[in-house]
Amino acid sequence: ATIVDLHSFACPASAPFFGYLGAAAAMSLANLGAAYGTAKSGTGISGMGVGRPDLVMKALIPVVMAGVGGIYGPIIAVIIS
């Protein structure tokens, strides 16, 4: 009779690689999306500041929401790893 290692069936050797790849993808893509959202909303704020300067403070909400999206990525990366 041979001794069978049950852990090799439950978890392949490539599992940590894909786990850390998912954590890195979550962090990098969330920060890339937050940077893109901040750039697009910053362009809109500067364009609106010319025509309607009274609404500039109200237009900062998308910048804050893009920052929240940027913080979401590292949180998920920590939870995954």
C-alpha positions as CSV (number, residue, x, y, z in Angstrom):
1,A,0.0,0.0,0.0
2,T,1.2,3.5,-0.8
3,I,0.8,6.6,1.3
4,V,-1.2,9.2,-0.6
5,D,-0.6,12.9,0.2
6,L,-4.2,14.3,0.4
7,H,-3.0,17.9,0.5
8,S,-1.6,17.7,-3.1
9,F,-5.2,16.9,-4.3
10,A,-6.8,19.7,-2.3
11,C,-4.4,22.5,-3.3
12,P,-2.3,22.6,-6.5
13,A,1.1,24.1,-6.4
14,S,0.1,27.0,-8.5
15,A,-2.6,28.2,-6.1
16,P,-0.4,30.8,-4.2
17,F,0.7,32.2,-7.5
18,F,-2.8,32.9,-8.7
19,G,-3.8,34.2,-5.3
20,Y,-1.1,36.8,-5.2
21,L,-1.7,37.6,-8.8
22,G,-5.4,38.3,-8.0
23,A,-4.3,40.5,-5.1
24,A,-1.9,42.4,-7.3
25,A,-4.5,42.8,-10.0
26,A,-7.1,44.1,-7.5
27,M,-4.7,46.7,-6.2
28,S,-3.3,47.9,-9.5
29,L,-6.5,48.0,-11.4
30,A,-8.4,49.7,-8.6
31,N,-5.7,52.4,-8.4
32,L,-5.6,52.7,-12.2
33,G,-9.4,53.2,-12.2
34,A,-9.2,55.8,-9.4
35,A,-6.5,57.7,-11.3
36,Y,-8.6,57.7,-14.5
37,G,-11.7,58.8,-12.6
38,T,-9.8,61.6,-10.8
39,A,-8.4,62.8,-14.2
40,K,-11.7,62.8,-15.9
41,S,-13.6,64.5,-13.1
42,G,-10.7,67.0,-12.7
43,T,-11.0,67.9,-16.4
44,G,-14.8,68.4,-15.9
45,I,-14.2,70.5,-12.8
46,S,-11.8,72.8,-14.6
47,G,-14.1,73.1,-17.6
48,M,-17.1,73.9,-15.3
49,G,-15.1,76.4,-13.3
50,V,-14.9,78.6,-16.3
51,G,-18.7,78.6,-17.0
52,R,-20.2,78.1,-13.6
53,P,-17.7,78.9,-10.8
54,D,-20.5,78.6,-8.1
55,L,-20.8,74.8,-8.8
56,V,-17.1,73.9,-8.4
57,M,-17.4,72.7,-4.8
58,K,-20.4,70.6,-5.7
59,A,-18.4,69.0,-8.5
60,L,-15.8,67.6,-6.1
61,I,-18.0,64.7,-5.2
62,P,-16.7,62.5,-8.1
63,V,-13.1,63.1,-7.1
64,V,-13.9,61.9,-3.6
65,M,-15.7,58.9,-4.9
66,A,-12.8,58.0,-7.2
67,G,-10.5,58.2,-4.1
68,V,-12.8,55.8,-2.3
69,G,-12.5,53.4,-5.3
70,G,-8.7,53.7,-5.0
71,I,-8.8,52.8,-1.3
72,Y,-11.1,49.8,-2.1
73,G,-8.3,48.0,-4.1
74,P,-5.7,47.7,-1.3
75,I,-8.4,46.6,1.1
76,I,-9.4,43.8,-1.2
77,A,-5.8,42.9,-1.8
78,V,-5.2,42.6,1.9
79,I,-8.3,40.5,2.3
80,I,-7.2,38.2,-0.5
81,S,-3.7,37.7,0.8
